[in-house]
């Protein structure tokens, strides 16, 4: 997993995008939002401060904005050209290939946007660029509005502000099945010694709430078959050393998607396994 690249906010670019979207709405929606412009401006400043202080969990929904929930949410729910441009800009700001997988789970295409601060509770951030996270439908529906624990702690990583250290916490155990002549995988998590105390519970919660380990296990067998097939094609084309080839693929995945992307972890474990060549020859 890698932190997403935020759109630049100089000096009031986030608020300007909101205004551009707002001003494309019909009069009944636009007028009360224009009247409440100072309120939304303050909300955007509060969001920026909460991000800077690492205090998103303590951000409280604005009472006046809540009274404008309908018009504010309509800024996102009813498509306009400025909204399409915002979504496109978020995608284009990311390094190439990064959004091949959902940033929240790493398993499928991010075809939707999640409101990190739930729009039902924070309508003032319905089109805030840092509150729109490209993600898959499964992660979006699973997270929904349930972003805090009963104790008030965040349950999910914030894709733009939570910086994951370059430490390995996801691992995989490979299993050979002689009867089925196949290889399986079981993923697990273990806290590295250098992992910050405040970050580890959030990572564990993110993985637990989104059921990521089970999702990786479910996809593991098919991914192994795909990896072995790629190695077989590589050898058939005259390429040398499947082990070095696969390790190179793993390093490439880590560079693009992060050290703990499940496919990168799987590739590296397979490249280091003593029976890799036998598996490739049998593929």
PAGUMAR-797422 format. One record per atom (N, C-alpha, C): x, y, z; residue in three letters; atom name. Coordinates in steps of 0.2 Angstrom, whole numbers, plus 5000, padded with zeros to 4 digits. Each point is the difference from the previous one (the first is absolute). Layout:
BEGIN
u;v;w;code;site
X;Y;Z;ala;CA $
...
! end
This chain:
BEGIN
u;v;w;code;site
5004;4994;5000;unk;N $
4996;5006;5000;unk;CA $
5004;5006;5000;unk;C $
4999;5005;4996;unk;N $
5003;5006;5000;unk;CA $
4995;5006;5001;unk;C $
5003;5005;5003;unk;N $
4996;5006;5001;unk;CA $
4998;5003;4993;unk;C $
4994;5003;4999;unk;N $
4998;5003;4994;unk;CA $
5003;5007;5000;unk;C $
5001;5002;4994;unk;N $
5003;5007;4999;unk;CA $
4994;5005;5000;unk;C $
5000;5005;5005;unk;N $
4995;5005;5000;unk;CA $
5000;5005;4995;unk;C $
4994;5003;4998;unk;N $
5001;5005;4995;unk;CA $
5003;5006;5004;unk;C $
5003;5004;4996;unk;N $
5003;5006;5003;unk;CA $
4995;5005;5003;unk;C $
5001;5003;5005;unk;N $
4995;5005;5003;unk;CA $
5003;5007;5001;unk;C $
5002;5003;4995;unk;N $
5003;5006;5000;unk;CA $
4996;5006;4996;unk;C $
4998;5005;5004;unk;N $
5000;5000;5007;unk;CA $
4993;4998;5003;unk;C $
4995;5000;4995;unk;N $
4993;4998;5002;unk;CA $
4997;4996;4995;unk;C $
5004;4995;4997;unk;N $
4998;4996;4994;unk;CA $
4994;4996;5002;unk;C $
5000;4997;5006;unk;N $
4995;4995;5002;unk;CA $
4993;5004;5000;unk;C $
5000;5006;5004;unk;N $
4994;5003;5000;unk;CA $
4998;5003;4993;unk;C $
5005;5002;4996;unk;N $
4998;5002;4993;unk;CA $
4996;4995;4996;unk;C $
5003;4993;5001;unk;N $
4996;4995;4997;unk;CA $
4993;4999;5002;unk;C $
4999;5001;5007;unk;N $
4993;4999;5003;unk;CA $
4996;5006;4997;unk;C $
5003;5006;4999;unk;N $
4996;5006;4998;unk;CA $
4998;4998;4992;unk;C $
5005;4998;4996;unk;N $
4998;4998;4993;unk;CA $
4995;4995;5000;unk;C $
5000;4995;5004;unk;N $
4994;4995;5000;unk;CA $
4994;5003;5002;unk;C $
5000;5004;5006;unk;N $
4994;5003;5002;unk;CA $
4997;5004;4995;unk;C $
5004;5004;4997;unk;N $
4997;5005;4995;unk;CA $
4997;4997;4994;unk;C $
5001;4994;4999;unk;N $
4997;4996;4994;unk;CA $
4993;4997;5002;unk;C $
4998;5001;5007;unk;N $
4994;4997;5002;unk;CA $
4994;5005;4998;unk;C $
4994;4997;5001;unk;N $
4994;5004;4998;unk;CA $
4999;5005;5006;unk;C $
4996;5006;4999;unk;N $
5000;5005;5005;unk;CA $
4998;4998;5007;unk;C $
4995;4995;5000;unk;N $
4997;4998;5007;unk;CA $
5006;4997;5004;unk;C $
5004;4996;4996;unk;N $
5006;4997;5004;unk;CA $
5006;5005;5001;unk;C $
5001;5004;4995;unk;N $
5006;5005;5001;unk;CA $
4999;5006;5005;unk;C $
4994;5003;5000;unk;N $
4999;5006;5004;unk;CA $
5001;4999;5007;unk;C $
4998;4995;5004;unk;N $
5001;4999;5007;unk;CA $
5008;4999;5001;unk;C $
5003;4996;4995;unk;N $
5007;4999;5001;unk;CA $
5004;5006;4999;unk;C $
4998;5005;4996;unk;N $
5004;5006;4999;unk;CA $
4999;5004;5007;unk;C $
4994;5000;5002;unk;N $
4999;5004;5007;unk;CA $
5004;4997;5005;unk;C $
5002;4993;5000;unk;N $
5003;4997;5005;unk;CA $
5008;4999;4998;unk;C $
5002;5004;4996;unk;N $
5007;4999;4997;unk;CA $
5005;5001;5006;unk;C $
4999;5005;5005;unk;N $
5005;5000;5005;unk;CA $
5000;4994;5005;unk;C $
4994;4997;5000;unk;N $
5000;4994;5004;unk;CA $
5004;4994;4997;unk;C $
4999;4999;4994;unk;N $
5004;4995;4996;unk;CA $
5008;5002;5000;unk;C $
5001;5006;4999;unk;N $
5007;5002;5001;unk;CA $
5003;4998;5006;unk;C $
4997;5001;5006;unk;N $
5002;4998;5006;unk;CA $
5001;4993;5001;unk;C $
4995;4996;4997;unk;N $
5001;4993;5000;unk;CA $
5006;4997;4996;unk;C $
5001;5003;4995;unk;N $
5006;4998;4996;unk;CA $
5007;5002;5004;unk;C $
5000;5005;5003;unk;N $
5005;5002;5005;unk;CA $
5001;4995;5005;unk;C $
4995;4998;5003;unk;N $
5000;4995;5006;unk;CA $
5002;4993;4997;unk;C $
4998;4998;4994;unk;N $
5003;4994;4997;unk;CA $
5007;5000;4999;unk;C $
5003;5006;4998;unk;N $
5007;5001;4999;unk;CA $
5004;4999;5006;unk;C $
4997;5003;5005;unk;N $
5003;5000;5007;unk;CA $
5000;4993;5003;unk;C $
4995;4997;4999;unk;N $
4999;4993;5003;unk;CA $
5005;4995;4996;unk;C $
5001;5001;4994;unk;N $
5005;4996;4996;unk;CA $
5007;5002;5002;unk;C $
5002;5006;5001;unk;N $
5006;5002;5002;unk;CA $
5002;4998;5007;unk;C $
4995;4999;5005;unk;N $
5001;4998;5006;unk;CA $
4999;4993;5001;unk;C $
4998;4996;4995;unk;N $
4999;4993;5001;unk;CA $
4994;4999;5004;unk;C $
4995;5004;5000;unk;N $
4994;5000;5005;unk;CA $
4994;4999;4996;unk;C $
4999;4996;4995;unk;N $
4994;5000;4996;unk;CA $
4994;4997;5005;unk;C $
5002;4995;5004;unk;N $
4995;4997;5004;unk;CA $
4997;5005;5005;unk;C $
5003;5006;5001;unk;N $
4997;5005;5005;unk;CA $
4996;5005;4996;unk;C $
5000;5000;4993;unk;N $
4996;5005;4996;unk;CA $
4992;4999;5001;unk;C $
4997;5005;5002;unk;N $
4993;5000;5001;unk;CA $
4996;5003;4995;unk;C $
4995;4997;4998;unk;N $
4996;5002;4994;unk;CA $
4997;5007;5002;unk;C $
5000;5005;4995;unk;N $
4997;5007;5001;unk;CA $
4993;5000;5000;unk;C $
4997;5003;5006;unk;N $
4993;5000;5001;unk;CA $
4996;5003;4994;unk;C $
5003;5006;4998;unk;N $
4997;5004;4994;unk;CA $
5000;4996;4994;unk;C $
5006;4997;4999;unk;N $
5001;4996;4994;unk;CA $
4995;4994;5000;unk;C $
4998;4997;5005;unk;N $
4996;4995;5001;unk;CA $
4993;5002;4998;unk;C $
4998;5006;5001;unk;N $
4993;5003;4998;unk;CA $
5000;5001;4992;unk;C $
5006;4999;4997;unk;N $
5000;5001;4993;unk;CA $
5002;4993;4996;unk;C $
4999;4995;5004;unk;N $
5002;4993;4997;unk;CA $
4998;4999;4993;unk;C $
4993;5001;4999;unk;N $
4998;4999;4993;unk;CA $
5003;5003;4995;unk;C $
5001;5007;5000;unk;N $
5004;5004;4995;unk;CA $
5007;4998;4999;unk;C $
5003;4999;5006;unk;N $
5007;4998;5000;unk;CA $
5001;4993;4997;unk;C $
4996;4995;5002;unk;N $
5001;4994;4997;unk;CA $
4998;4999;4993;unk;C $
4996;5005;4998;unk;N $
4998;5000;4993;unk;CA $
5006;5002;4995;unk;C $
5005;5004;5003;unk;N $
5006;5002;4997;unk;CA $
5004;4993;4997;unk;C $
4999;4995;5004;unk;N $
5003;4994;4998;unk;CA $
4995;4995;4996;unk;C $
4994;5000;5003;unk;N $
4996;4995;4997;unk;CA $
4997;5001;4993;unk;C $
5000;5007;4998;unk;N $
4998;5001;4994;unk;CA $
5006;5003;4995;unk;C $
5002;4996;4995;unk;N $
5006;5001;4997;unk;CA $
5000;5007;4996;unk;C $
5005;5003;5000;unk;N $
5002;5006;4997;unk;CA $
5007;5000;4996;unk;C $
5001;5004;4996;unk;N $
5007;5000;4997;unk;CA $
5005;5001;5005;unk;C $
5000;5005;5004;unk;N $
5005;5001;5005;unk;CA $
5001;4994;5005;unk;C $
4995;4997;5001;unk;N $
5001;4994;5004;unk;CA $
5003;4994;4996;unk;C $
4998;4999;4994;unk;N $
5004;4995;4996;unk;CA $
5007;5002;4999;unk;C $
5002;5007;5000;unk;N $
5007;5002;4999;unk;CA $
5003;4999;5007;unk;C $
4997;5001;5005;unk;N $
5003;4998;5007;unk;CA $
5002;4993;5000;unk;C $
4995;4995;4999;unk;N $
5002;4993;5000;unk;CA $
5006;4998;4995;unk;C $
4999;5003;4994;unk;N $
5006;4999;4996;unk;CA $
5006;5002;5002;unk;C $
5000;5006;5003;unk;N $
5007;5003;5003;unk;CA $
5002;4996;5005;unk;C $
4996;4997;5005;unk;N $
5002;4995;5005;unk;CA $
5004;4994;4997;unk;C $
4997;4997;4995;unk;N $
5003;4995;4997;unk;CA $
5006;5001;4996;unk;C $
5001;5006;4997;unk;N $
5006;5002;4996;unk;CA $
5005;5002;5005;unk;C $
4999;5002;5006;unk;N $
5005;5002;5004;unk;CA $
5004;4994;5003;unk;C $
4998;4994;4999;unk;N $
5003;4994;5003;unk;CA $
5005;4997;4995;unk;C $
5006;4997;5003;unk;N $
5005;4997;4995;unk;CA $
4997;4995;4996;unk;C $
5002;4999;4994;unk;N $
4998;4995;4995;unk;CA $
4999;4993;5003;unk;C $
4995;4997;4999;unk;N $
4999;4993;5002;unk;CA $
4997;4999;5007;unk;C $
5001;5006;5004;unk;N $
4998;4999;5007;unk;CA $
4993;4998;5001;unk;C $
4995;5003;4996;unk;N $
4993;4999;5001;unk;CA $
4998;4994;4995;unk;C $
5005;4996;4999;unk;N $
4998;4993;4997;unk;CA $
4996;4996;5005;unk;C $
5001;5002;5007;unk;N $
4997;4996;5005;unk;CA $
4997;5006;5005;unk;C $
4995;4998;5003;unk;N $
4997;5004;5005;unk;CA $
5005;5002;5006;unk;C $
5001;5006;5001;unk;N $
5005;5002;5006;unk;CA $
4998;4997;5007;unk;C $
4994;4998;5001;unk;N $
4998;4998;5006;unk;CA $
5001;4992;5001;unk;C $
4999;4997;4995;unk;N $
5001;4992;5000;unk;CA $
5006;4997;4996;unk;C $
5001;5003;4994;unk;N $
5005;4998;4996;unk;CA $
4998;4994;4996;unk;C $
4993;4999;4999;unk;N $
4998;4994;4996;unk;CA $
4996;5001;4994;unk;C $
4998;5006;4999;unk;N $
4996;5001;4994;unk;CA $
5000;5007;4998;unk;C $
4996;5001;4994;unk;N $
5000;5007;4997;unk;CA $
4996;5005;5005;unk;C $
5003;5006;5001;unk;N $
4996;5005;5004;unk;CA $
4995;5004;4995;unk;C $
4994;4997;5000;unk;N $
4995;5003;4995;unk;CA $
4996;5005;5004;unk;C $
5000;5001;5006;unk;N $
4996;5005;5004;unk;CA $
5005;5004;5004;unk;C $
4996;5005;5004;unk;N $
5004;5004;5004;unk;CA $
4997;4999;5007;unk;C $
5004;5000;5005;unk;N $
4997;4999;5007;unk;CA $
5001;5007;5003;unk;C $
4995;5002;5004;unk;N $
5001;5006;5004;unk;CA $
5003;4998;5007;unk;C $
5006;5002;5001;unk;N $
5003;4998;5006;unk;CA $
4997;5002;5006;unk;C $
4998;5007;5000;unk;N $
4996;5002;5006;unk;CA $
4993;4999;4997;unk;C $
4996;4996;5002;unk;N $
4994;4998;4997;unk;CA $
4995;5006;4998;unk;C $
4998;5000;4994;unk;N $
4996;5006;4998;unk;CA $
4993;5001;5004;unk;C $
4998;4994;5003;unk;N $
4994;5001;5004;unk;CA $
5001;5003;5006;unk;C $
5006;5000;5003;unk;N $
5002;5004;5006;unk;CA $
5003;5006;4998;unk;C $
5004;5001;4995;unk;N $
5004;5005;4998;unk;CA $
4998;5003;4993;unk;C $
4994;5002;4999;unk;N $
4998;5002;4993;unk;CA $
5005;5006;4997;unk;C $
5003;5004;5005;unk;N $
5004;5005;4998;unk;CA $
5006;4998;4996;unk;C $
5002;4993;5000;unk;N $
5006;4998;4997;unk;CA $
4998;4995;4994;unk;C $
4994;5001;4998;unk;N $
4998;4996;4994;unk;CA $
5004;5000;4994;unk;C $
5003;5006;4999;unk;N $
5004;5000;4994;unk;CA $
5007;5003;5002;unk;C $
5002;4999;5006;unk;N $
5007;5002;5002;unk;CA $
5005;4995;4997;unk;C $
5005;5002;4996;unk;N $
5005;4995;4997;unk;CA $
5003;4995;5005;unk;C $
5001;5002;5006;unk;N $
5004;4995;5004;unk;CA $
4995;4996;5004;unk;C $
4993;5001;4998;unk;N $
4995;4995;5003;unk;CA $
4997;4996;4995;unk;C $
5003;5000;4994;unk;N $
4998;4995;4994;unk;CA $
5005;4995;4999;unk;C $
4999;4994;5002;unk;N $
5005;4995;4999;unk;CA $
4998;4995;4995;unk;C $
5004;5000;4994;unk;N $
4998;4995;4995;unk;CA $
5001;4993;5003;unk;C $
4994;4996;4999;unk;N $
5000;4993;5004;unk;CA $
4995;4996;4996;unk;C $
5000;4993;5002;unk;N $
4996;4995;4997;unk;CA $
4993;5001;5003;unk;C $
4995;4997;4997;unk;N $
4993;5000;5003;unk;CA $
5000;4996;5006;unk;C $
5004;4995;5001;unk;N $
5000;4996;5006;unk;CA $
5002;5004;5006;unk;C $
5006;5003;4999;unk;N $
5003;5004;5006;unk;CA $
4995;5006;5001;unk;C $
4997;5003;4995;unk;N $
4996;5005;5001;unk;CA $
4994;4998;5004;unk;C $
4997;4995;4998;unk;N $
4994;4998;5004;unk;CA $
5001;4997;5007;unk;C $
5006;4997;5001;unk;N $
5002;4997;5006;unk;CA $
5001;5006;5005;unk;C $
5004;5005;4998;unk;N $
5002;5005;5005;unk;CA $
4993;5004;5001;unk;C $
4997;5003;4995;unk;N $
4994;5003;5000;unk;CA $
5001;5006;5005;unk;C $
4996;5001;5005;unk;N $
5000;5006;5005;unk;CA $
5004;4998;5006;unk;C $
5002;4993;5000;unk;N $
5002;4998;5007;unk;CA $
5008;5001;5000;unk;C $
5002;5006;5001;unk;N $
5007;5002;5000;unk;CA $
5003;5000;5007;unk;C $
4997;5000;5005;unk;N $
5003;5001;5007;unk;CA $
4997;4994;5004;unk;C $
5005;4998;5005;unk;N $
4998;4995;5005;unk;CA $
4995;5003;5005;unk;C $
4997;4996;5004;unk;N $
4996;5004;5005;unk;CA $
5004;5004;5005;unk;C $
5006;4999;5000;unk;N $
5004;5004;5005;unk;CA $
5003;5006;4996;unk;C $
4998;5001;4994;unk;N $
5002;5006;4996;unk;CA $
5006;5000;4996;unk;C $
5003;4994;4999;unk;N $
5006;4999;4996;unk;CA $
4999;4998;4993;unk;C $
5004;5002;4996;unk;N $
4999;4999;4992;unk;CA $
5001;4992;4999;unk;C $
4996;4998;4996;unk;N $
5000;4993;4998;unk;CA $
5004;4998;4993;unk;C $
5001;5006;4996;unk;N $
5003;4999;4993;unk;CA $
5005;5005;4999;unk;C $
5005;4997;4996;unk;N $
5006;5005;4998;unk;CA $
4997;5005;4996;unk;C $
5002;5006;5001;unk;N $
4999;5006;4995;unk;CA $
5005;5000;4995;unk;C $
4997;4999;4993;unk;N $
5005;4998;4995;unk;CA $
5004;5006;4998;unk;C $
4998;5006;5002;unk;N $
5005;5006;4998;unk;CA $
5004;5002;5006;unk;C $
4999;4999;5006;unk;N $
5004;5003;5005;unk;CA $
5003;4994;5005;unk;C $
4998;4994;5000;unk;N $
5003;4995;5004;unk;CA $
5006;4998;4996;unk;C $
5006;5001;5003;unk;N $
5007;4998;4997;unk;CA $
5002;4993;5003;unk;C $
5000;4995;4996;unk;N $
5002;4993;5002;unk;CA $
5008;5000;4999;unk;C $
5003;4998;5006;unk;N $
5007;4999;4999;unk;CA $
5002;4994;4996;unk;C $
5006;5000;4997;unk;N $
5002;4995;4996;unk;CA $
5002;4994;5004;unk;C $
4995;4997;5003;unk;N $
5002;4994;5004;unk;CA $
4995;4994;4998;unk;C $
5003;4994;5000;unk;N $
4996;4995;4998;unk;CA $
4995;4997;5006;unk;C $
4994;5000;4999;unk;N $
4995;4998;5005;unk;CA $
4996;4994;4997;unk;C $
4999;4999;4994;unk;N $
4996;4995;4997;unk;CA $
5005;4995;4997;unk;C $
4998;4993;5002;unk;N $
5004;4995;4998;unk;CA $
4995;4994;4997;unk;C $
5003;4995;4997;unk;N $
4996;4995;4997;unk;CA $
5004;4993;5001;unk;C $
4996;4995;5002;unk;N $
5003;4993;5000;unk;CA $
4997;4996;4994;unk;C $
5005;4997;4997;unk;N $
4998;4996;4994;unk;CA $
4999;4993;5002;unk;C $
4995;4997;4997;unk;N $
4998;4993;5001;unk;CA $
5000;4996;4994;unk;C $
5004;4994;5000;unk;N $
5000;4996;4994;unk;CA $
4994;4994;5001;unk;C $
4996;4999;4995;unk;N $
4996;4994;5001;unk;CA $
5001;4995;4995;unk;C $
5004;4995;5002;unk;N $
5002;4995;4995;unk;CA $
4994;4996;4997;unk;C $
4995;4999;5003;unk;N $
4994;4997;4997;unk;CA $
4997;5004;4994;unk;C $
4999;5006;5001;unk;N $
4997;5005;4995;unk;CA $
5006;5003;4996;unk;C $
5006;4998;5001;unk;N $
5006;5003;4997;unk;CA $
4999;5007;4999;unk;C $
4999;5004;5006;unk;N $
4999;5007;5000;unk;CA $
5004;5003;5005;unk;C $
4999;5007;5000;unk;N $
5003;5004;5006;unk;CA $
4995;5005;5002;unk;C $
5000;5000;5007;unk;N $
4995;5005;5003;unk;CA $
5004;5005;5004;unk;C $
4996;5005;5002;unk;N $
5003;5005;5004;unk;CA $
4996;5002;5006;unk;C $
5003;5002;5006;unk;N $
4996;5002;5006;unk;CA $
5004;5007;5002;unk;C $
4996;5005;5000;unk;N $
5003;5007;5002;unk;CA $
4999;5001;5007;unk;C $
5005;5004;5003;unk;N $
4999;5002;5007;unk;CA $
5004;5007;5001;unk;C $
4999;5003;5006;unk;N $
5003;5006;5002;unk;CA $
5004;4999;5006;unk;C $
5006;5004;5000;unk;N $
5004;5000;5006;unk;CA $
5003;5007;5001;unk;C $
4999;5003;5006;unk;N $
5003;5006;5001;unk;CA $
5007;5000;5000;unk;C $
5003;5005;4996;unk;N $
5008;5001;5000;unk;CA $
5002;5003;5006;unk;C $
5006;4999;5003;unk;N $
5002;5004;5006;unk;CA $
5000;5007;4999;unk;C $
5001;5003;4995;unk;N $
5001;5007;4999;unk;CA $
4994;5003;4998;unk;C $
4994;4997;5000;unk;N $
4994;5003;4998;unk;CA $
4997;5004;5005;unk;C $
4999;5006;4999;unk;N $
4997;5005;5005;unk;CA $
4994;4997;5004;unk;C $
5000;5002;5006;unk;N $
4995;4997;5004;unk;CA $
4993;5003;4998;unk;C $
4999;5006;4998;unk;N $
4994;5003;4999;unk;CA $
4997;4997;4993;unk;C $
5005;4998;4996;unk;N $
4997;4998;4993;unk;CA $
4998;4993;4999;unk;C $
5003;4995;5004;unk;N $
4999;4993;4999;unk;CA $
4993;4998;5002;unk;C $
4997;5003;5005;unk;N $
4992;4998;5001;unk;CA $
4996;5002;4994;unk;C $
5002;5006;4997;unk;N $
4996;5002;4994;unk;CA $
5001;4996;4994;unk;C $
5006;4997;4999;unk;N $
5001;4996;4995;unk;CA $
4996;4993;5001;unk;C $
5001;4998;5006;unk;N $
4996;4994;5002;unk;CA $
4992;5000;4999;unk;C $
4998;5006;5002;unk;N $
4993;5001;4999;unk;CA $
4998;5001;4993;unk;C $
5004;5003;4996;unk;N $
4998;5001;4993;unk;CA $
5000;4993;4997;unk;C $
5005;4996;5001;unk;N $
5000;4993;4997;unk;CA $
4994;4996;5003;unk;C $
4998;5001;5006;unk;N $
4995;4996;5003;unk;CA $
4993;5002;4998;unk;C $
4999;5006;5000;unk;N $
4993;5003;4998;unk;CA $
4999;4998;4992;unk;C $
5005;5000;4996;unk;N $
4999;4999;4993;unk;CA $
5001;4993;4998;unk;C $
5002;4995;5005;unk;N $
5000;4993;4999;unk;CA $
5006;4999;4995;unk;C $
5005;5003;5001;unk;N $
5005;5000;4994;unk;CA $
5004;4993;5000;unk;C $
5002;4997;5006;unk;N $
5003;4994;5000;unk;CA $
4996;4995;4997;unk;C $
4994;4999;5001;unk;N $
4996;4995;4997;unk;CA $
4999;5001;4993;unk;C $
5000;5007;4998;unk;N $
4999;5001;4993;unk;CA $
5007;4998;4996;unk;C $
5005;5001;5003;unk;N $
5007;4998;4997;unk;CA $
5000;4992;5000;unk;C $
4998;4997;5005;unk;N $
5000;4993;5000;unk;CA $
4996;4997;4994;unk;C $
4994;5003;4999;unk;N $
4995;4998;4995;unk;CA $
5003;5000;4993;unk;C $
5004;5006;4999;unk;N $
5003;5001;4994;unk;CA $
5007;4997;4999;unk;C $
5002;4997;5005;unk;N $
5007;4998;5000;unk;CA $
5002;4994;4995;unk;C $
4995;4995;4999;unk;N $
5001;4994;4996;unk;CA $
5000;5003;4993;unk;C $
4996;5004;4998;unk;N $
4999;5002;4993;unk;CA $
5006;5004;4998;unk;C $
5002;5004;5005;unk;N $
5006;5005;4998;unk;CA $
5007;4996;5000;unk;C $
5000;4994;5004;unk;N $
5006;4996;4999;unk;CA $
5000;4997;4993;unk;C $
4995;4997;4998;unk;N $
4999;4997;4993;unk;CA $
5002;5005;4995;unk;C $
4998;5007;5001;unk;N $
5002;5005;4995;unk;CA $
5007;5001;5000;unk;C $
5003;5001;5006;unk;N $
5007;5001;5000;unk;CA $
5004;4995;4997;unk;C $
4998;4993;5002;unk;N $
5004;4995;4997;unk;CA $
4999;5000;4992;unk;C $
4995;5001;4998;unk;N $
4999;5001;4993;unk;CA $
5004;5005;4996;unk;C $
5001;5006;5004;unk;N $
5004;5005;4997;unk;CA $
5007;4998;5000;unk;C $
5002;4996;5005;unk;N $
5007;4998;5000;unk;CA $
5001;4995;4995;unk;C $
4995;4995;4999;unk;N $
5001;4995;4994;unk;CA $
5001;5004;4994;unk;C $
4996;5005;4998;unk;N $
5000;5003;4994;unk;CA $
5007;5004;4999;unk;C $
5003;5002;5006;unk;N $
5006;5003;5000;unk;CA $
5006;4995;4998;unk;C $
4999;4994;5003;unk;N $
5005;4995;4998;unk;CA $
5000;4998;4993;unk;C $
4993;4999;4998;unk;N $
4999;4997;4993;unk;CA $
5002;5005;4995;unk;C $
5001;5007;5002;unk;N $
5002;5005;4995;unk;CA $
5008;5001;5000;unk;C $
5003;4995;5004;unk;N $
5007;5000;5000;unk;CA $
5003;5004;5006;unk;C $
4996;5003;5004;unk;N $
5002;5004;5006;unk;CA $
5004;4995;5005;unk;C $
5005;5003;5003;unk;N $
5004;4996;5005;unk;CA $
4997;5000;5007;unk;C $
5001;4996;5004;unk;N $
4999;5000;5007;unk;CA $
4993;5002;5003;unk;C $
4995;4996;5000;unk;N $
4994;5002;5003;unk;CA $
5000;5003;5006;unk;C $
5004;4998;5005;unk;N $
5001;5003;5006;unk;CA $
5002;5007;5000;unk;C $
5005;5002;4996;unk;N $
5002;5007;5000;unk;CA $
4994;5004;4996;unk;C $
4997;4997;4995;unk;N $
4995;5004;4997;unk;CA $
4994;5001;5005;unk;C $
4998;4995;5004;unk;N $
4995;5002;5004;unk;CA $
5001;5004;5006;unk;C $
5007;5000;5002;unk;N $
5002;5005;5005;unk;CA $
4999;5007;4997;unk;C $
5002;5001;4994;unk;N $
5000;5006;4997;unk;CA $
4993;5003;4999;unk;C $
4995;4995;4999;unk;N $
4993;5002;5000;unk;CA $
4998;5002;5007;unk;C $
5002;4997;5005;unk;N $
4998;5002;5007;unk;CA $
5003;5007;5001;unk;C $
5006;5001;4999;unk;N $
5003;5007;5001;unk;CA $
4996;5005;4996;unk;C $
4998;4999;4994;unk;N $
4996;5005;4996;unk;CA $
4993;5001;5004;unk;C $
4997;4995;5002;unk;N $
4994;5001;5003;unk;CA $
5000;5004;5007;unk;C $
5006;4998;5004;unk;N $
5001;5004;5006;unk;CA $
5001;5007;4998;unk;C $
5004;5002;4995;unk;N $
5001;5007;4998;unk;CA $
4994;5003;4998;unk;C $
4995;4997;4997;unk;N $
4994;5003;4998;unk;CA $
4995;5001;5005;unk;C $
4999;4994;5003;unk;N $
4994;4999;5005;unk;CA $
5002;5000;5007;unk;C $
5006;4999;5002;unk;N $
5002;5000;5007;unk;CA $
5002;4993;5002;unk;C $
5005;5000;5005;unk;N $
5003;4994;5003;unk;CA $
4994;4995;5002;unk;C $
4995;5002;5002;unk;N $
4995;4996;5003;unk;CA $
4994;4998;4995;unk;C $
5001;5002;4994;unk;N $
4995;4998;4995;unk;CA $
5000;4992;5000;unk;C $
4994;4997;5000;unk;N $
5000;4993;5001;unk;CA $
5003;4996;4994;unk;C $
4999;5002;4994;unk;N $
5003;4997;4995;unk;CA $
5008;5000;5000;unk;C $
5002;5006;5002;unk;N $
5008;5001;5000;unk;CA $
5002;4995;5006;unk;C $
4997;5000;5005;unk;N $
5002;4995;5006;unk;CA $
5000;4993;4997;unk;C $
4994;4998;4996;unk;N $
5000;4993;4998;unk;CA $
5005;4999;4995;unk;C $
5002;5004;4995;unk;N $
5005;4999;4995;unk;CA $
5007;4999;5004;unk;C $
5001;5004;5005;unk;N $
5007;5000;5003;unk;CA $
5000;4993;5003;unk;C $
4995;4998;5004;unk;N $
5000;4994;5003;unk;CA $
5001;4994;4995;unk;C $
4997;5000;4995;unk;N $
5001;4995;4995;unk;CA $
5007;5000;4997;unk;C $
5002;5006;4999;unk;N $
5007;5000;4997;unk;CA $
5005;4997;5004;unk;C $
4999;5001;5007;unk;N $
5005;4997;5005;unk;CA $
4999;4993;5002;unk;C $
4994;4997;4997;unk;N $
4999;4993;5002;unk;CA $
5004;4995;4996;unk;C $
5003;4995;5004;unk;N $
5004;4995;4996;unk;CA $
4997;4996;4995;unk;C $
4993;5000;5000;unk;N $
4997;4995;4995;unk;CA $
4997;5005;4994;unk;C $
5002;5006;5000;unk;N $
4997;5004;4994;unk;CA $
5001;4997;4993;unk;C $
5006;4998;4999;unk;N $
5001;4997;4993;unk;CA $
4996;4994;4998;unk;C $
4999;4996;5005;unk;N $
4995;4994;4999;unk;CA $
4993;5002;4999;unk;C $
4998;5006;5003;unk;N $
4993;5002;4999;unk;CA $
5000;5003;4993;unk;C $
5005;5004;4998;unk;N $
4999;5003;4994;unk;CA $
5000;4994;4994;unk;C $
5004;4995;5001;unk;N $
5001;4995;4995;unk;CA $
4993;4996;5000;unk;C $
4997;5000;5005;unk;N $
4993;4996;5000;unk;CA $
4994;5005;4998;unk;C $
5001;5006;4999;unk;N $
4995;5005;4999;unk;CA $
4998;4999;4993;unk;C $
! end
